[in-house]
Amino acid sequence: MSLDLRPLTLGELFDRAFMLYRRHFWLFVGIAALPGVFALLLNLVQQMMQNVSQGMMAAGEADPDAVLAQMSWLFAGVMLSLLLYSIVYMIALGATTFAVSELYLGRSTGIHESYGRMRGRIGRLLVLMLVIALRVGGVVVLGFLGLGVAVAIAAVTSPIVAGLGAVLVAGLIAVVTFLLLLRYAVSVPALVLEGLGVRAAIRRSIGLTRGRLGRVFLLVLCATMVTYAATILLQGPFIAGAMVAGPGTSTALWLNIAGAVTGTIGTTLTAPFMIIGLALLYYDARIREEGFDLELSLAALDGAPAPSRG
């Protein structure tokens, strides 16, 4: 399928993202299935350990040392699973981005080929994830340190002023953090499709999203709402049933496990939409800023391979 490359309105951007997802449903779900399996394992580890701890406490057999040991194992298991999931998710993110690019430029691809093209890029993808996490995390940490100092000073004069100041500063931290994430939104397409280094991909993303943060925000908001709606619809009834059955019971355990499975299915089915949308937004920005559509047309007339970067 070859799509006409031209600047898109926001509505057209959403429409093309849905169209690509619908026409190549099994391709995108197949790519997303790998991190989905790790997400399911993460949920299952958490559910099993929580059930054991809750069962011990409900039965009145909770030795403080035993509970502490259980919670330590739970924390270690969750952190390990979360690390593995993050690694696999970044690889899947790159594979999905590559698949979108191939389809958008009128070429065909498959699950194995999309993952295969991540060879040589996995290290940079993981470093990109780490750098973005450190930048955003650093802003959050510094913000809350400043918040603590400001509240401590304000509390000496007026508790009301301290409370209002805390709310305002916390809101400012949230806004700045979210803006950073929006500015870095197309760093993965820049890294995967242009072969850039980590710092260059981040700078590229900042440049391409300049003046388009509203578009990025609406895309992220819509995709997040779709994912959460699917998760609540598929997992919510099982969570409610587990709460009725009572913590620590075998019924609650099996209901939580069933909910983890259905919730993972919902996430796997809906998660590709955001990645597809961001990849399309990346190309739309290049078409608007760099005449990428003209570049591709000239390459086609000359019989040259389609360019991947400007």
LORO-336628 format. One record per residue (C-alpha): residue number from 0; x, z, y. Coordinates in nm, 3 decimals. Example, Ala and Ser with C-alpha at 12.3 -4.5 7.8 and 13.67 -1.06 7.14 Angstrom:
<atoms>
<k:0, x:1.230, z:0.780, y:-0.450>
<k:1, x:1.367, z:0.714, y:-0.106>
</atoms>
This chain:
<atoms>
<k:0, x:0.000, z:0.000, y:0.000>
<k:1, x:0.142, z:-0.106, y:0.333>
<k:2, x:0.012, z:0.069, y:0.643>
<k:3, x:0.027, z:-0.082, y:0.989>
<k:4, x:0.292, z:0.100, y:1.183>
<k:5, x:0.168, z:0.179, y:1.533>
<k:6, x:0.112, z:0.484, y:1.752>
<k:7, x:-0.174, z:0.691, y:1.613>
<k:8, x:-0.434, z:0.905, y:1.778>
<k:9, x:-0.474, z:1.256, y:1.641>
<k:10, x:-0.787, z:1.153, y:1.452>
<k:11, x:-0.607, z:0.855, y:1.298>
<k:12, x:-0.319, z:1.078, y:1.199>
<k:13, x:-0.552, z:1.310, y:1.007>
<k:14, x:-0.735, z:1.014, y:0.856>
<k:15, x:-0.415, z:0.856, y:0.727>
<k:16, x:-0.292, z:1.183, y:0.585>
<k:17, x:-0.616, z:1.224, y:0.388>
<k:18, x:-0.608, z:0.858, y:0.282>
<k:19, x:-0.253, z:0.880, y:0.151>
<k:20, x:-0.334, z:1.202, y:-0.033>
<k:21, x:-0.653, z:1.061, y:-0.184>
<k:22, x:-0.500, z:0.730, y:-0.298>
<k:23, x:-0.191, z:0.895, y:-0.447>
<k:24, x:-0.346, z:1.223, y:-0.556>
<k:25, x:-0.162, z:1.262, y:-0.886>
<k:26, x:0.174, z:1.179, y:-0.731>
<k:27, x:0.150, z:1.453, y:-0.469>
<k:28, x:-0.009, z:1.708, y:-0.702>
<k:29, x:0.257, z:1.632, y:-0.962>
<k:30, x:0.534, z:1.701, y:-0.710>
<k:31, x:0.362, z:2.020, y:-0.591>
<k:32, x:0.308, z:2.142, y:-0.949>
<k:33, x:0.671, z:2.256, y:-0.988>
<k:34, x:0.669, z:2.513, y:-0.705>
<k:35, x:0.314, z:2.597, y:-0.814>
<k:36, x:0.446, z:2.716, y:-1.150>
<k:37, x:0.696, z:2.944, y:-0.978>
<k:38, x:0.425, z:3.073, y:-0.745>
<k:39, x:0.212, z:3.154, y:-1.049>
<k:40, x:0.501, z:3.340, y:-1.213>
<k:41, x:0.549, z:3.538, y:-0.891>
<k:42, x:0.181, z:3.635, y:-0.891>
<k:43, x:0.181, z:3.726, y:-1.259>
<k:44, x:0.489, z:3.949, y:-1.228>
<k:45, x:0.330, z:4.127, y:-0.935>
<k:46, x:-0.006, z:4.170, y:-1.112>
<k:47, x:0.149, z:4.303, y:-1.434>
<k:48, x:0.369, z:4.557, y:-1.261>
<k:49, x:0.092, z:4.674, y:-1.030>
<k:50, x:-0.146, z:4.715, y:-1.321>
<k:51, x:0.104, z:4.931, y:-1.510>
<k:52, x:0.166, z:5.155, y:-1.209>
<k:53, x:-0.205, z:5.186, y:-1.128>
<k:54, x:-0.285, z:5.264, y:-1.490>
<k:55, x:-0.030, z:5.545, y:-1.501>
<k:56, x:-0.162, z:5.696, y:-1.179>
<k:57, x:-0.527, z:5.666, y:-1.284>
<k:58, x:-0.454, z:5.841, y:-1.613>
<k:59, x:-0.280, z:6.128, y:-1.437>
<k:60, x:0.048, z:6.050, y:-1.613>
<k:61, x:0.234, z:5.953, y:-1.302>
<k:62, x:0.577, z:6.111, y:-1.307>
<k:63, x:0.721, z:6.052, y:-0.958>
<k:64, x:1.048, z:5.925, y:-1.104>
<k:65, x:0.865, z:5.688, y:-1.340>
<k:66, x:0.646, z:5.553, y:-1.059>
<k:67, x:0.954, z:5.504, y:-0.840>
<k:68, x:1.127, z:5.317, y:-1.121>
<k:69, x:0.821, z:5.097, y:-1.174>
<k:70, x:0.798, z:5.019, y:-0.806>
<k:71, x:1.171, z:4.938, y:-0.793>
<k:72, x:1.134, z:4.695, y:-1.081>
<k:73, x:0.826, z:4.547, y:-0.913>
<k:74, x:1.014, z:4.496, y:-0.589>
<k:75, x:1.316, z:4.342, y:-0.766>
<k:76, x:1.095, z:4.110, y:-0.970>
<k:77, x:0.897, z:3.999, y:-0.670>
<k:78, x:1.211, z:3.936, y:-0.461>
<k:79, x:1.375, z:3.734, y:-0.740>
<k:80, x:1.061, z:3.530, y:-0.799>
<k:81, x:1.020, z:3.476, y:-0.425>
<k:82, x:1.379, z:3.353, y:-0.397>
<k:83, x:1.334, z:3.108, y:-0.684>
<k:84, x:1.004, z:2.991, y:-0.542>
<k:85, x:1.157, z:2.933, y:-0.198>
<k:86, x:1.435, z:2.721, y:-0.347>
<k:87, x:1.201, z:2.513, y:-0.559>
<k:88, x:0.952, z:2.480, y:-0.272>
<k:89, x:1.216, z:2.338, y:-0.036>
<k:90, x:1.318, z:2.083, y:-0.300>
<k:91, x:0.952, z:1.987, y:-0.352>
<k:92, x:0.906, z:1.968, y:0.024>
<k:93, x:1.187, z:1.715, y:0.045>
<k:94, x:1.055, z:1.519, y:-0.254>
<k:95, x:0.706, z:1.501, y:-0.103>
<k:96, x:0.850, z:1.388, y:0.230>
<k:97, x:1.043, z:1.110, y:0.058>
<k:98, x:0.731, z:1.002, y:-0.134>
<k:99, x:0.529, z:0.983, y:0.188>
<k:100, x:0.802, z:0.776, y:0.350>
<k:101, x:0.814, z:0.526, y:0.065>
<k:102, x:0.435, z:0.485, y:0.057>
<k:103, x:0.409, z:0.464, y:0.436>
<k:104, x:0.668, z:0.186, y:0.445>
<k:105, x:0.486, z:-0.011, y:0.175>
<k:106, x:0.705, z:0.076, y:-0.123>
<k:107, x:0.615, z:0.248, y:-0.450>
<k:108, x:0.762, z:0.566, y:-0.594>
<k:109, x:0.699, z:0.825, y:-0.864>
<k:110, x:0.742, z:1.196, y:-0.927>
<k:111, x:1.076, z:1.160, y:-1.107>
<k:112, x:1.213, z:0.918, y:-0.848>
<k:113, x:1.105, z:1.140, y:-0.558>
<k:114, x:1.278, z:1.445, y:-0.705>
<k:115, x:1.578, z:1.231, y:-0.802>
<k:116, x:1.633, z:1.131, y:-0.441>
<k:117, x:1.692, z:1.497, y:-0.355>
<k:118, x:2.033, z:1.483, y:-0.524>
<k:119, x:2.295, z:1.546, y:-0.260>
<k:120, x:2.036, z:1.690, y:-0.025>
<k:121, x:1.939, z:2.013, y:-0.202>
<k:122, x:2.225, z:2.215, y:-0.054>
<k:123, x:2.141, z:2.103, y:0.299>
<k:124, x:1.771, z:2.172, y:0.244>
<k:125, x:1.846, z:2.529, y:0.135>
<k:126, x:2.085, z:2.583, y:0.426>
<k:127, x:1.816, z:2.445, y:0.658>
<k:128, x:1.568, z:2.697, y:0.519>
<k:129, x:1.819, z:2.977, y:0.567>
<k:130, x:1.913, z:2.877, y:0.923>
<k:131, x:1.549, z:2.850, y:1.033>
<k:132, x:1.468, z:3.184, y:0.869>
<k:133, x:1.765, z:3.349, y:1.044>
<k:134, x:1.674, z:3.202, y:1.381>
<k:135, x:1.308, z:3.300, y:1.359>
<k:136, x:1.390, z:3.635, y:1.200>
<k:137, x:1.649, z:3.706, y:1.468>
<k:138, x:1.392, z:3.645, y:1.741>
<k:139, x:1.146, z:3.880, y:1.567>
<k:140, x:1.405, z:4.155, y:1.519>
<k:141, x:1.534, z:4.135, y:1.876>
<k:142, x:1.179, z:4.125, y:2.006>
<k:143, x:1.075, z:4.438, y:1.821>
<k:144, x:1.393, z:4.618, y:1.922>
<k:145, x:1.311, z:4.539, y:2.281>
<k:146, x:0.953, z:4.645, y:2.216>
<k:147, x:1.068, z:4.982, y:2.086>
<k:148, x:1.288, z:5.046, y:2.385>
<k:149, x:1.018, z:4.939, y:2.632>
<k:150, x:0.752, z:5.154, y:2.463>
<k:151, x:0.982, z:5.456, y:2.453>
<k:152, x:1.052, z:5.424, y:2.826>
<k:153, x:0.688, z:5.360, y:2.916>
<k:154, x:0.564, z:5.649, y:2.700>
<k:155, x:0.752, z:5.893, y:2.922>
<k:156, x:0.541, z:5.793, y:3.220>
<k:157, x:0.207, z:5.683, y:3.071>
<k:158, x:0.086, z:5.646, y:2.709>
<k:159, x:-0.174, z:5.392, y:2.825>
<k:160, x:0.093, z:5.174, y:2.984>
<k:161, x:0.300, z:5.208, y:2.667>
<k:162, x:0.009, z:5.094, y:2.450>
<k:163, x:-0.075, z:4.796, y:2.669>
<k:164, x:0.290, z:4.700, y:2.691>
<k:165, x:0.325, z:4.717, y:2.312>
<k:166, x:0.028, z:4.485, y:2.265>
<k:167, x:0.154, z:4.235, y:2.522>
<k:168, x:0.510, z:4.229, y:2.390>
<k:169, x:0.391, z:4.199, y:2.028>
<k:170, x:0.171, z:3.906, y:2.132>
<k:171, x:0.465, z:3.745, y:2.313>
<k:172, x:0.684, z:3.782, y:2.004>
<k:173, x:0.417, z:3.615, y:1.791>
<k:174, x:0.380, z:3.326, y:2.037>
<k:175, x:0.755, z:3.265, y:2.066>
<k:176, x:0.797, z:3.280, y:1.688>
<k:177, x:0.515, z:3.033, y:1.632>
<k:178, x:0.652, z:2.795, y:1.897>
<k:179, x:0.991, z:2.798, y:1.725>
<k:180, x:0.831, z:2.708, y:1.393>
<k:181, x:0.638, z:2.424, y:1.556>
<k:182, x:0.957, z:2.287, y:1.715>
<k:183, x:1.131, z:2.288, y:1.375>
<k:184, x:0.830, z:2.129, y:1.200>
<k:185, x:0.986, z:1.786, y:1.132>
<k:186, x:1.340, z:1.902, y:1.059>
<k:187, x:1.290, z:1.836, y:0.687>
<k:188, x:1.187, z:1.470, y:0.739>
<k:189, x:1.484, z:1.427, y:0.974>
<k:190, x:1.723, z:1.571, y:0.715>
<k:191, x:1.579, z:1.390, y:0.412>
<k:192, x:1.502, z:1.051, y:0.564>
<k:193, x:1.790, z:1.018, y:0.810>
<k:194, x:2.060, z:1.196, y:0.611>
<k:195, x:2.137, z:1.433, y:0.897>
<k:196, x:2.316, z:1.764, y:0.876>
<k:197, x:2.133, z:2.092, y:0.926>
<k:198, x:2.204, z:2.143, y:1.295>
<k:199, x:2.146, z:1.775, y:1.373>
<k:200, x:1.813, z:1.782, y:1.184>
<k:201, x:1.698, z:2.083, y:1.385>
<k:202, x:1.797, z:1.917, y:1.714>
<k:203, x:1.623, z:1.599, y:1.600>
<k:204, x:1.304, z:1.793, y:1.523>
<k:205, x:1.312, z:1.964, y:1.863>
<k:206, x:1.346, z:1.623, y:2.031>
<k:207, x:1.071, z:1.453, y:1.833>
<k:208, x:0.821, z:1.738, y:1.878>
<k:209, x:0.883, z:1.770, y:2.252>
<k:210, x:0.549, z:1.705, y:2.421>
<k:211, x:0.373, z:1.700, y:2.081>
<k:212, x:0.351, z:2.068, y:1.996>
<k:213, x:-0.026, z:2.055, y:2.037>
<k:214, x:-0.049, z:1.789, y:1.767>
<k:215, x:0.177, z:1.985, y:1.538>
<k:216, x:-0.025, z:2.302, y:1.597>
<k:217, x:-0.359, z:2.134, y:1.516>
<k:218, x:-0.213, z:1.975, y:1.203>
<k:219, x:-0.068, z:2.304, y:1.080>
<k:220, x:-0.390, z:2.489, y:1.165>
<k:221, x:-0.611, z:2.239, y:0.981>
<k:222, x:-0.386, z:2.229, y:0.673>
<k:223, x:-0.361, z:2.610, y:0.664>
<k:224, x:-0.738, z:2.648, y:0.688>
<k:225, x:-0.790, z:2.401, y:0.403>
<k:226, x:-0.539, z:2.583, y:0.182>
<k:227, x:-0.680, z:2.929, y:0.253>
<k:228, x:-1.037, z:2.807, y:0.205>
<k:229, x:-0.951, z:2.664, y:-0.137>
<k:230, x:-0.763, z:2.979, y:-0.236>
<k:231, x:-1.046, z:3.210, y:-0.128>
<k:232, x:-1.305, z:2.993, y:-0.300>
<k:233, x:-1.118, z:2.979, y:-0.631>
<k:234, x:-0.949, z:3.321, y:-0.634>
<k:235, x:-1.190, z:3.535, y:-0.433>
<k:236, x:-1.452, z:3.594, y:-0.706>
<k:237, x:-1.187, z:3.718, y:-0.949>
<k:238, x:-1.038, z:3.955, y:-0.690>
<k:239, x:-1.384, z:4.094, y:-0.618>
<k:240, x:-1.450, z:4.136, y:-0.991>
<k:241, x:-1.119, z:4.318, y:-1.038>
<k:242, x:-1.207, z:4.559, y:-0.756>
<k:243, x:-1.542, z:4.633, y:-0.922>
<k:244, x:-1.378, z:4.686, y:-1.262>
<k:245, x:-1.137, z:4.938, y:-1.109>
<k:246, x:-0.758, z:4.941, y:-1.070>
<k:247, x:-0.549, z:4.989, y:-1.380>
<k:248, x:-0.816, z:4.868, y:-1.626>
<k:249, x:-0.761, z:4.586, y:-1.871>
<k:250, x:-1.060, z:4.401, y:-1.725>
<k:251, x:-0.906, z:4.414, y:-1.379>
<k:252, x:-0.576, z:4.290, y:-1.516>
<k:253, x:-0.730, z:3.985, y:-1.683>
<k:254, x:-0.945, z:3.909, y:-1.379>
<k:255, x:-0.637, z:3.929, y:-1.153>
<k:256, x:-0.446, z:3.699, y:-1.389>
<k:257, x:-0.734, z:3.451, y:-1.390>
<k:258, x:-0.749, z:3.473, y:-1.011>
<k:259, x:-0.375, z:3.411, y:-0.984>
<k:260, x:-0.412, z:3.097, y:-1.197>
<k:261, x:-0.708, z:2.958, y:-1.003>
<k:262, x:-0.549, z:3.052, y:-0.669>
<k:263, x:-0.232, z:2.868, y:-0.766>
<k:264, x:-0.437, z:2.564, y:-0.863>
<k:265, x:-0.604, z:2.571, y:-0.523>
<k:266, x:-0.273, z:2.597, y:-0.341>
<k:267, x:-0.118, z:2.319, y:-0.550>
<k:268, x:-0.409, z:2.088, y:-0.476>
<k:269, x:-0.409, z:2.146, y:-0.100>
<k:270, x:-0.048, z:2.223, y:-0.003>
<k:271, x:0.070, z:1.858, y:0.005>
<k:272, x:-0.162, z:1.777, y:0.296>
<k:273, x:0.050, z:1.960, y:0.554>
<k:274, x:0.371, z:1.796, y:0.431>
<k:275, x:0.208, z:1.452, y:0.437>
<k:276, x:0.081, z:1.512, y:0.789>
<k:277, x:0.421, z:1.628, y:0.917>
<k:278, x:0.593, z:1.324, y:0.768>
<k:279, x:0.340, z:1.094, y:0.934>
<k:280, x:0.382, z:1.281, y:1.261>
<k:281, x:0.759, z:1.228, y:1.232>
<k:282, x:0.712, z:0.852, y:1.199>
<k:283, x:0.453, z:0.846, y:1.476>
<k:284, x:0.699, z:1.019, y:1.711>
<k:285, x:0.971, z:0.768, y:1.622>
<k:286, x:0.736, z:0.475, y:1.681>
<k:287, x:0.639, z:0.612, y:2.022>
<k:288, x:0.990, z:0.713, y:2.131>
<k:289, x:1.214, z:0.457, y:1.963>
<k:290, x:1.001, z:0.151, y:1.880>
<k:291, x:1.054, z:0.217, y:1.509>
<k:292, x:0.770, z:-0.022, y:1.419>
<k:293, x:0.949, z:-0.307, y:1.600>
<k:294, x:1.274, z:-0.217, y:1.428>
<k:295, x:1.106, z:-0.242, y:1.088>
<k:296, x:0.942, z:-0.573, y:1.178>
<k:297, x:1.275, z:-0.725, y:1.284>
<k:298, x:1.439, z:-0.596, y:0.966>
<k:299, x:1.164, z:-0.760, y:0.759>
<k:300, x:1.209, z:-1.093, y:0.939>
<k:301, x:1.585, z:-1.081, y:0.882>
<k:302, x:1.540, z:-0.986, y:0.517>
<k:303, x:1.735, z:-0.664, y:0.572>
<k:304, x:1.641, z:-0.334, y:0.410>
<k:305, x:1.412, z:-0.114, y:0.615>
<k:306, x:1.612, z:0.124, y:0.834>
<k:307, x:1.581, z:0.496, y:0.775>
<k:308, x:1.717, z:0.620, y:1.105>
<k:309, x:1.746, z:0.518, y:1.464>
</atoms>
